[in-house]
Amino acid sequence: MIRTITLKSPRDGFEFTALHAVPDGEAIGGVVVLQEIFGLDAYIHVDVERWVQAGYEVIAPALFDRYEAGFVAEHDAEGFARGRNHALSHPLGTALSDIQACIDELHPRGPVFVVGYCYGGSLAWLAAGRCQRLSAAASYYGSLVAENADLDLNCPVIIHLGAKDAHIPADSVAATIRKHHPDVPVHIWEKSGHGFNNEGRPDSDHGDAVEARRLTRELFAANAG
């Protein structure tokens, strides 16, 4: 069952809400799920449940609580504009502090991993270099990854990109990452576009989404010891 908890950012003491769920039995570790710009919408709830079913305790922070508590936007032009405005208003350092609060909440009970999508994919990449006590990270189609390719990483990372993504040039991003981090696996999914982990999107291929999740779980399991 997903419930709502409150956490405090170490940067400014702001209290923000987050989704929280635990598996039946002992957890493998913890996963911090980082939202797209649309907030903690139905898709993020589905993803939280998916990670719980895989055996992880999960926290998904409401990253825009400072600007609009309980923010959820539709996947349309108006929703995109609202979410983008919140994302641009939210300093990266503050977002990473909120993520650190989630990591610190989970870490006493085992290894902690982070996975993020779109806006959250950028944050997952940055968290791998700027947050502490992460065991591995997965970044899905983050727009800020390439411009932060020279980041010094503190943990293993896997990157997923859609070949048909109209927003993020997959081949260019992959080449940039491989130049700076040749050991980081960068997967380009040929049948998919942006946001393909959300199987409700028209540019998502089911096979690509399932295989990308399998590889992500494999990386997390390999770093759970």
N, C-alpha and C positions, 0 to 999 in steps of 0.2 A: 504494500500500500504506500502510495506517495503522500507525504505530509509536507507542511510548510514549517521551516525553522527560521530563526533569526541569528545572523552572525554579525560580528563587528569588524570593520576594516582596521587593520593596524596603522594605516596611514593617517586617517583623520578621525577614527572612532565612530564613523557613520555606521548605523545598524541597517543592514539590508536583509531581505528575505531570500530564501532559497528552497528549492524542492529537495526533499531528502527521502531516500528509500533504502531499505536493507533487504538482503536476500534471506530465504529460508536457510537455516544452518549457518555454518561459519563462512565468512566472506573471504574471498581470495585476496582482496585489497580494496582500495577506494578509487573511484573514478569521479573526477570533476568534469561535468558536461557543460560546455560553453556554447551559449545560444548564438543563433543568427541575429540579425538586426530586428527581427520580428518579435523578440521577447520569448518568454516561456510559454510558447503556444502548444497546440496539440501535438505537433511533430516532436518537440522537445520532451513532452510527457512520454510519447512512444519510445523515444530513444533512451530515456531514463529507465523505463520498464525493460527494455532490451538488455541494458547493462546489468540490471538487477537479476534478470533471468540467467545471465552468464555467470552470476556468482559474485558480483561486486556490490559493495555499499556505494551509493551514488549521491552526490550533491550537485545541483544545477543552480548557480547563483542568478538572481535577478539583477543583471548588470546595470539596468537603467533606473533602479529604484530612486536614485538621487533626483531624478527629473520627473518621473511619473510612476508612482507606486502601482504595482500590478500591471505594468505595461504589456499589452499583447496587441499586435497589429495584423491585419489581413495581408495576404500575399498579393497585394495589388499596388498600383502606383501611389495611392495615398498612404498605404501602410509602409511602403518602401521609404517614402519621403519622411514620414514620422520617425521611423527607426534610424534612418541615416542621420537625421538631425541629432538624435540622442547619442549616436555613436560618435559623431564629430564633436559633441559637447563633452564627452567623457574622456578625460586625460588618460593616456595609456598607463601611466604610473599608478593612477587611482584604480583602474581596472585590474591591474596586476596585483595591487594590494588586496583587493576583494578576493581575487583568486587565491592569494596566499592564505587568507583567512579560511577558505575552504580546505586547502591542503592541510593546514594546521589542525583543523577539526578532525580530519580523517587519519592523519599520520599516526597518532598513538595506537591505532588498531591494525596497522599494517602498511604495506607499500601503497603509494598514491600515484595515480596516473591522471593525465588530462587529455580530453578529446574535445576539439572545437570545430565548428562549421561556419564557413564564410567569415563574418566578423569574429566569431569565436575561433575560427581556424587561424587567423592572424594572431589572436591572443594566445592560443596554444603554443604557437611557435615562439613567441616572445617569452612566455612563461618557462619554456624549456631552457632559456638562457638567463632569465632574470628572477625566477622564483626559486625557492629552496625546498629540498626534501621531495622532489619529484623523481619517480623511478623511470618514467618514460612518457612520451607525448605523441599525440596523433593530430596532425593539422590537415583539415579538409579545405581545399580551395580558398585559402586566405589571401586577400589582396595585398597585404603588407609583408608577406613573406619574402618576396624577391628583394624589396628595398632594404630588408633587414637580414640579408643573406650572410653578412659577415659576423653575425651574432656568435659569441662563444657559448656553446651548448653545455649544459650541466647534466644532460641525460640523453638516452637514445630517442630518436624522433623518426616517425614515418609520415610521409606526405602523400596525399591523394589529390589528383587533379582530373578534371574532365576534359577530354580532347575537344569536345564540342562547346566548351565554355566560352560564351561570347564576351565575358567580362574579364577573364584572366587567361592570358596566352600561355597555355600549358607547356608547350615546348620551350619557350623562352624562360619561364620560371624554372622549369626543371634544369635547364642548362646552367642557370645562375646558381642554383642550389648545389648542383654537382661540382661546380667550379670551386665553391667555398667549402663544401662538406661532401667529399666523394663517398663517404661511408653512410650517408643518410639515404635510405631507400625512397625514391620518388616514383610513384606509380601514376601513369597517365591512362585513364580508363576510356577506351576508344569509343564506346557506345553512349557515353554520358556527357551531359553538360553541367552547368553550375547547379549546385545544391542536390546532387544526385543521391546523397544518403537519405534524403527525404523522398520516399518512394511515391508520395502523392504528386510529385512534380512531373510534368510531361517529358522533361529531358532527363529523367532517371531511368537507367536500365537495371532491372532487378538483379540480373546476374552480376553486373559490375558492383552494385551496392553490397550484395551478400559477400562477394569475394574480398572487397575492400575491408569489410568488417572482420572477416576471418583473419586477414593479415594483421589488422590492428590488434585483435585479441591475441594473436600469436606473439606479437612483440611484447604486449603487456605481460603475458604468461612467462615469457623468457626472462623478464626482469622483475619478477615477483619474489624472487628468493632473497 
